[in-house]
Amino acid sequence: MKPISIPLADAAATARLGEALAPVLRAGDIVCLSGPLGAGKTTLARGLIAAATGEKEAPSPTFALVETYEGAAAPISHFDLYRLEKPDDAWELGLEDAFDNAISIIEWPERIEQIIPADALIIRLDHHGGARHAVIVGAGAWEARLAAAGISALAEGSKKDAE
């Protein structure tokens, strides 16, 4: 799939991207959120979790490393691996079970890149001043699923706005 590039004007737009993604996710999906501190990884995750569960105040799993939620389509496991000491420690967090039975949202996937499946959806977030930017890449059926969620149209709309 060709990368999808989406400008995000602010934190609310970042959360809306997560909300748009939520309806097409199902058990076994892995969504990797990478980018520097403050780029919007947790904001996107919170938008996704709110849309999938109704949970409006999802805490960041920075200290717990993982938070779990009951979603309508599947359970959700939200991992924040920033403080992970070594990749093998991720298995102790229930990663294998989440990969099989839940929607896995992984912040700082670089910490375990050697064990991330090839069919994971990768969202790279960056920020410049007050604006954010997302680049989305996925293999297999992700292109059709993102189109169904209207996410491809977000990138197309931003191209038209720039013309």
Rosetta blueprint (number, residue, H / E / L):
1 M L
2 K L
3 P L
4 I E
5 S E
6 I E
7 P E
8 L E
9 A L
10 D L
11 A H
12 A H
13 A H
14 T H
15 A H
16 R H
17 L H
18 G H
19 E H
20 A H
21 L H
22 A H
23 P H
24 V H
25 L L
26 R L
27 A L
28 G L
29 D L
30 I E
31 V E
32 C E
33 L E
34 S E
35 G L
36 P L
37 L L
38 G L
39 A L
40 G L
41 K H
42 T H
43 T H
44 L H
45 A H
46 R H
47 G H
48 L H
49 I H
50 A H
51 A H
52 A H
53 T H
54 G L
55 E L
56 K L
57 E L
58 A L
59 P L
60 S L
61 P L
62 T L
63 F L
64 A L
65 L L
66 V E
67 E E
68 T E
69 Y E
70 E E
71 G L
72 A L
73 A L
74 A L
75 P E
76 I E
77 S E
78 H E
79 F E
80 D E
81 L L
82 Y L
83 R L
84 L L
85 E L
86 K L
87 P H
88 D H
89 D H
90 A H
91 W H
92 E H
93 L H
94 G L
95 L H
96 E H
97 D H
98 A H
99 F H
100 D H
101 N H
102 A L
103 I E
104 S E
105 I E
106 I E
107 E E
108 W L
109 P H
110 E H
111 R H
112 I H
113 E H
114 Q H
115 I H
116 I L
117 P L
118 A L
119 D L
120 A L
121 L E
122 I E
123 I E
124 R E
125 L E
126 D E
127 H E
128 H E
129 G L
130 G L
131 A E
132 R E
133 H E
134 A E
135 V E
136 I E
137 V E
138 G L
139 A L
140 G L
141 A L
142 W H
143 E H
144 A H
145 R H
146 L H
147 A H
148 A H
149 A L
150 G L
151 I H
152 S H
153 A H
154 L H
155 A H
156 E H
157 G H
158 S H
159 K H
160 K H
161 D H
162 A H
163 E L
